[in-house]
Amino acid sequence: MRWYRAVICKREEIGADAMGCPVLKLSETSESVLVRSAPWTAQPQDVEGNRHDMVSRTFLTKADAGLLEDADAIKVKGSVYEIDGVVHDSLTTMIRTRRCKDEI
């Protein structure tokens, strides 16, 4: 397995719409961590004829879990992954992600 640089992304409020709801934009921060990735797995869901509804991946890092505390997504090799959960073990931190999209 190879190590990849994962840029940490956070949502920023850029204004409000006509109803007063905040408009959020996902933007990259200057922080990054090195991650290893496991193969992606398609989660089958037979809803309205769709074979797969999301892509799930797990990334491992030796970085401190505090760096990922406020993160909303990570960008690895040009793809953006929304963070579903972060689990800190004794030596490694596991980042569970859902949905691989260009934007969130």
C-alpha positions in Angstrom: 0.0 0.0 0.0 1.1 3.5 -0.7 0.8 6.7 1.4 -1.2 9.6 -0.1 -1.5 13.2 1.0 -5.1 14.0 2.1 -6.0 17.7 2.2 -8.5 18.5 5.0 -11.6 20.3 3.8 -14.1 22.3 5.9 -17.5 23.9 5.1 -17.5 27.7 5.3 -20.5 29.9 5.3 -20.4 32.2 2.3 -23.8 34.0 2.8 -27.5 33.4 3.1 -30.2 32.6 0.5 -33.5 34.3 0.1 -35.0 32.3 2.9 -32.3 33.2 5.3 -30.7 29.7 5.3 -26.9 29.7 5.3 -25.1 28.9 2.1 -22.1 26.6 2.7 -19.1 26.0 0.5 -16.6 23.2 0.9 -13.1 24.6 0.8 -9.6 23.2 1.3 -7.5 24.2 4.3 -3.8 24.4 4.5 -3.6 21.3 6.7 -3.0 17.8 5.3 -2.3 14.3 6.6 -0.7 11.2 5.1 -3.2 8.4 4.6 -3.3 4.8 3.4 -6.4 3.6 1.7 -8.1 0.3 1.6 -10.0 -0.8 -1.6 -13.4 0.9 -2.1 -16.6 -1.2 -1.7 -19.8 -0.4 -3.4 -22.8 -0.8 -1.0 -25.7 -2.4 -2.9 -29.0 -0.8 -2.6 -31.8 -1.7 -4.9 -33.8 1.5 -4.6 -35.5 2.8 -7.7 -33.4 0.5 -9.9 -30.0 1.8 -8.7 -27.5 -0.9 -8.2 -25.2 1.1 -5.9 -26.1 4.2 -3.9 -22.7 5.2 -2.4 -19.1 4.3 -2.2 -17.5 3.6 1.2 -13.8 3.8 1.9 -11.6 3.6 5.0 -8.4 5.5 5.3 -5.7 4.9 7.9 -3.3 7.6 9.2 -0.7 8.0 11.9 -1.7 11.7 12.4 -3.4 12.8 15.6 -7.2 12.5 15.5 -7.4 16.2 16.7 -6.4 17.3 13.2 -9.6 15.7 11.8 -11.9 16.9 14.6 -13.6 19.7 12.7 -13.0 18.3 9.2 -16.0 17.7 7.0 -14.2 16.0 4.1 -10.8 15.0 2.8 -9.4 15.3 -0.7 -7.3 12.3 -1.8 -5.9 12.1 -5.4 -8.4 14.6 -6.7 -11.5 12.9 -5.2 -13.4 14.4 -2.3 -14.6 12.0 0.4 -17.1 13.1 3.1 -16.0 12.0 6.6 -18.5 9.7 8.3 -16.4 9.0 11.4 -13.0 9.1 12.9 -11.8 6.3 15.3 -8.5 6.8 17.2 -6.7 3.6 18.2 -3.4 3.5 20.0 -1.1 3.9 17.0 -3.4 4.7 14.1 -6.5 6.8 13.3 -9.1 5.3 11.1 -11.2 7.6 8.9 -14.5 6.2 7.6 -15.9 8.0 4.6 -19.1 7.9 2.6 -19.8 9.2 -0.8 -17.1 10.0 -3.3 -18.0 13.2 -5.1 -16.3 16.1 -6.8 -18.2 18.5 -4.4 -20.2 18.0 -1.3 
